[in-house]
Amino acid sequence: MARSFGRLVIKALKEVDKAARQAVIDAGKKALERRVQARDKLCKRYIDSVVE
């Protein structure tokens, strides 16, 4: 009984770890996307100011 409980705990911890890693990856992707969008917006503003 104790062994199966221990296995369940280990399995649950692995799932939590996996979810935490995925959350960090997703947050990193969102941050990167925001930086790319900000850079594109800045480039567009610069180009527009040069064209005028």
The first five atom37 places (N, CA, C, CB, O) and aatype in JSON, in Angstrom:
{
  "aatype": [12, 0, 1, 15, 13, 7, 1, 10, 19, 9, 11, 0, 10, 11, 6, 19, 3, 11, 0, 0, 1, 5, 0, 19, 9, 3, 0, 7, 11, 11, 0, 10, 6, 1, 1, 19, 5, 0, 1, 3, 11, 10, 4, 11, 1, 18, 9, 3, 15, 19, 19, 6],
  "atom_mask": [
    [1, 1, 1, 1, 1],
    [1, 1, 1, 1, 1],
    [1, 1, 1, 1, 1],
    [1, 1, 1, 1, 1],
    [1, 1, 1, 1, 1],
    [1, 1, 1, 0, 1],
    [1, 1, 1, 1, 1],
    [1, 1, 1, 1, 1],
    [1, 1, 1, 1, 1],
    [1, 1, 1, 1, 1],
    [1, 1, 1, 1, 1],
    [1, 1, 1, 1, 1],
    [1, 1, 1, 1, 1],
    [1, 1, 1, 1, 1],
    [1, 1, 1, 1, 1],
    [1, 1, 1, 1, 1],
    [1, 1, 1, 1, 1],
    [1, 1, 1, 1, 1],
    [1, 1, 1, 1, 1],
    [1, 1, 1, 1, 1],
    [1, 1, 1, 1, 1],
    [1, 1, 1, 1, 1],
    [1, 1, 1, 1, 1],
    [1, 1, 1, 1, 1],
    [1, 1, 1, 1, 1],
    [1, 1, 1, 1, 1],
    [1, 1, 1, 1, 1],
    [1, 1, 1, 0, 1],
    [1, 1, 1, 1, 1],
    [1, 1, 1, 1, 1],
    [1, 1, 1, 1, 1],
    [1, 1, 1, 1, 1],
    [1, 1, 1, 1, 1],
    [1, 1, 1, 1, 1],
    [1, 1, 1, 1, 1],
    [1, 1, 1, 1, 1],
    [1, 1, 1, 1, 1],
    [1, 1, 1, 1, 1],
    [1, 1, 1, 1, 1],
    [1, 1, 1, 1, 1],
    [1, 1, 1, 1, 1],
    [1, 1, 1, 1, 1],
    [1, 1, 1, 1, 1],
    [1, 1, 1, 1, 1],
    [1, 1, 1, 1, 1],
    [1, 1, 1, 1, 1],
    [1, 1, 1, 1, 1],
    [1, 1, 1, 1, 1],
    [1, 1, 1, 1, 1],
    [1, 1, 1, 1, 1],
    [1, 1, 1, 1, 1],
    [1, 1, 1, 1, 1]
  ],
  "atom_positions": [
    [[0.83, -1.2, 0.0], [0.0, 0.0, 0.0], [0.87, 1.25, 0.0], [-0.94, 0.0, 1.21], [0.62, 2.19, -0.76]],
    [[1.88, 1.27, 0.85], [2.75, 2.43, 0.93], [3.52, 2.62, -0.38], [3.73, 2.29, 2.11], [3.77, 3.75, -0.81]],
    [[3.91, 1.51, -0.99], [4.64, 1.6, -2.26], [3.78, 2.24, -3.34], [5.1, 0.22, -2.71], [4.25, 3.12, -4.06]],
    [[2.54, 1.81, -3.45], [1.67, 2.36, -4.5], [1.38, 3.83, -4.23], [0.35, 1.56, -4.58], [1.27, 4.62, -5.17]],
    [[1.25, 4.21, -2.95], [1.04, 5.61, -2.62], [2.27, 6.44, -3.0], [0.73, 5.78, -1.11], [2.16, 7.53, -3.55]],
    [[3.43, 5.89, -2.71], [4.68, 6.57, -3.07], [4.79, 6.75, -4.57], [0.0, 0.0, 0.0], [5.23, 7.8, -5.04]],
    [[4.4, 5.73, -5.31], [4.44, 5.82, -6.77], [3.47, 6.89, -7.28], [4.09, 4.47, -7.4], [3.78, 7.63, -8.21]],
    [[2.3, 6.95, -6.66], [1.33, 7.97, -7.04], [1.88, 9.37, -6.78], [0.01, 7.77, -6.29], [1.7, 10.28, -7.59]],
    [[2.53, 9.53, -5.64], [3.11, 10.83, -5.3], [4.19, 11.21, -6.3], [3.68, 10.81, -3.86], [4.23, 12.34, -6.78]],
    [[5.06, 10.26, -6.61], [6.12, 10.53, -7.58], [5.54, 10.87, -8.94], [7.07, 9.31, -7.7], [6.01, 11.79, -9.62]],
    [[4.51, 10.14, -9.35], [3.87, 10.41, -10.63], [3.24, 11.8, -10.64], [2.8, 9.34, -10.94], [3.35, 12.53, -11.62]],
    [[2.59, 12.16, -9.54], [1.96, 13.48, -9.44], [3.02, 14.58, -9.5], [1.14, 13.6, -8.15], [2.81, 15.6, -10.15]],
    [[4.13, 14.37, -8.82], [5.2, 15.36, -8.83], [5.79, 15.52, -10.23], [6.3, 14.98, -7.84], [6.13, 16.63, -10.64]],
    [[5.91, 14.43, -10.95], [6.42, 14.5, -12.32], [5.46, 15.29, -13.2], [6.63, 13.09, -12.9], [5.89, 16.08, -14.04]],
    [[4.16, 15.08, -13.01], [3.17, 15.82, -13.8], [3.21, 17.31, -13.48], [1.76, 15.26, -13.53], [3.11, 18.15, -14.37]],
    [[3.37, 17.63, -12.2], [3.46, 19.04, -11.79], [4.72, 19.67, -12.4], [3.48, 19.18, -10.25], [4.67, 20.79, -12.91]],
    [[5.83, 18.94, -12.35], [7.08, 19.44, -12.92], [6.93, 19.66, -14.41], [8.23, 18.46, -12.63], [7.4, 20.67, -14.95]],
    [[6.29, 18.72, -15.08], [6.08, 18.84, -16.53], [5.21, 20.06, -16.84], [5.41, 17.55, -17.09], [5.5, 20.81, -17.78]],
    [[4.16, 20.27, -16.06], [3.29, 21.42, -16.28], [4.02, 22.73, -16.01], [2.04, 21.31, -15.38], [3.83, 23.71, -16.72]],
    [[4.86, 22.74, -14.98], [5.62, 23.95, -14.66], [6.61, 24.27, -15.78], [6.37, 23.78, -13.32], [6.75, 25.43, -16.16]],
    [[7.27, 23.26, -16.28], [8.2, 23.48, -17.4], [7.47, 24.03, -18.62], [8.93, 22.18, -17.76], [7.96, 24.94, -19.28]],
    [[6.32, 23.47, -18.9], [5.55, 23.92, -20.06], [5.09, 25.36, -19.86], [4.33, 23.0, -20.29], [5.07, 26.14, -20.82]],
    [[4.72, 25.72, -18.64], [4.3, 27.09, -18.36], [5.45, 28.06, -18.6], [3.8, 27.21, -16.91], [5.25, 29.15, -19.15]],
    [[6.66, 27.68, -18.2], [7.83, 28.53, -18.43], [8.1, 28.67, -19.92], [9.07, 27.95, -17.71], [8.4, 29.76, -20.41]],
    [[8.0, 27.57, -20.65], [8.21, 27.6, -22.11], [7.18, 28.51, -22.77], [8.13, 26.18, -22.7], [7.52, 29.33, -23.62]],
    [[5.92, 28.37, -22.37], [4.85, 29.19, -22.95], [5.06, 30.67, -22.64], [3.48, 28.74, -22.43], [4.87, 31.53, -23.51]],
    [[5.47, 30.97, -21.41], [5.72, 32.36, -21.03], [6.87, 32.93, -21.85], [6.03, 32.47, -19.52], [6.83, 34.09, -22.28]],
    [[7.89, 32.13, -22.06], [9.02, 32.58, -22.88], [8.62, 32.85, -24.31], [0.0, 0.0, 0.0], [9.06, 33.82, -24.92]],
    [[7.78, 32.0, -24.85], [7.3, 32.19, -26.23], [6.48, 33.48, -26.34], [6.46, 30.99, -26.69], [6.62, 34.23, -27.3]],
    [[5.63, 33.72, -25.34], [4.81, 34.94, -25.36], [5.69, 36.18, -25.25], [3.78, 34.92, -24.23], [5.46, 37.17, -25.94]],
    [[6.69, 36.12, -24.37], [7.6, 37.26, -24.2], [8.36, 37.53, -25.5], [8.58, 37.01, -23.04], [8.53, 38.68, -25.9]],
    [[8.82, 36.48, -26.13], [9.54, 36.64, -27.4], [8.63, 37.24, -28.46], [10.09, 35.28, -27.88], [9.05, 38.12, -29.21]],
    [[7.41, 36.77, -28.53], [6.47, 37.29, -29.52], [6.2, 38.78, -29.27], [5.14, 36.49, -29.47], [6.11, 39.56, -30.22]],
    [[6.06, 39.18, -28.0], [5.84, 40.59, -27.69], [7.05, 41.44, -28.09], [5.56, 40.77, -26.19], [6.89, 42.55, -28.6]],
    [[8.25, 40.92, -27.87], [9.46, 41.66, -28.26], [9.54, 41.81, -29.78], [10.72, 40.95, -27.74], [9.91, 42.87, -30.28]],
    [[9.19, 40.75, -30.5], [9.2, 40.82, -31.96], [8.18, 41.84, -32.45], [8.9, 39.43, -32.58], [8.47, 42.64, -33.34]],
    [[7.0, 41.83, -31.85], [5.97, 42.79, -32.26], [6.41, 44.21, -31.95], [4.65, 42.48, -31.55], [6.19, 45.12, -32.76]],
    [[7.03, 44.43, -30.79], [7.5, 45.76, -30.42], [8.59, 46.23, -31.38], [8.03, 45.77, -28.98], [8.6, 47.39, -31.79]],
    [[9.5, 45.33, -31.74], [10.56, 45.67, -32.69], [9.97, 46.04, -34.04], [11.55, 44.52, -32.83], [10.38, 47.02, -34.66]],
    [[9.01, 45.24, -34.51], [8.37, 45.51, -35.8], [7.66, 46.87, -35.79], [7.38, 44.39, -36.15], [7.72, 47.62, -36.76]],
    [[7.0, 47.15, -34.68], [6.29, 48.43, -34.55], [7.29, 49.59, -34.57], [5.45, 48.46, -33.25], [7.06, 50.61, -35.22]],
    [[8.39, 49.43, -33.86], [9.42, 50.46, -33.82], [10.03, 50.67, -35.21], [10.51, 50.1, -32.81], [10.25, 51.8, -35.63]],
    [[10.32, 49.58, -35.9], [10.87, 49.68, -37.26], [9.89, 50.38, -38.19], [11.21, 48.28, -37.81], [10.29, 51.21, -39.01]],
    [[8.63, 50.05, -38.07], [7.62, 50.67, -38.92], [7.54, 52.17, -38.65], [6.23, 50.01, -38.7], [7.45, 52.97, -39.58]],
    [[7.58, 52.55, -37.37], [7.55, 53.97, -37.02], [8.77, 54.69, -37.58], [7.47, 54.16, -35.5], [8.66, 55.81, -38.08]],
    [[9.92, 54.06, -37.49], [11.15, 54.67, -38.02], [11.06, 54.85, -39.53], [12.38, 53.81, -37.66], [11.39, 55.91, -40.06]],
    [[10.62, 53.81, -40.21], [10.48, 53.89, -41.67], [9.48, 54.98, -42.05], [10.04, 52.53, -42.26], [9.73, 55.75, -42.98]],
    [[8.36, 55.03, -41.34], [7.36, 56.05, -41.63], [7.92, 57.46, -41.41], [6.12, 55.84, -40.76], [7.61, 58.37, -42.17]],
    [[8.75, 57.63, -40.38], [9.31, 58.96, -40.11], [10.35, 59.34, -41.16], [9.95, 58.99, -38.7], [10.5, 60.52, -41.48]],
    [[11.07, 58.37, -41.69], [12.07, 58.65, -42.72], [11.4, 58.98, -44.04], [13.02, 57.44, -42.89], [11.88, 59.83, -44.79]],
    [[10.3, 58.32, -44.32], [9.59, 58.52, -45.59], [8.96, 59.92, -45.64], [8.51, 57.44, -45.77], [8.89, 60.52, -46.71]],
    [[8.51, 60.42, -44.51], [7.83, 61.73, -44.49], [8.73, 62.87, -44.81], [7.2, 61.97, -43.17], [8.29, 64.02, -44.82]]
  ]
}
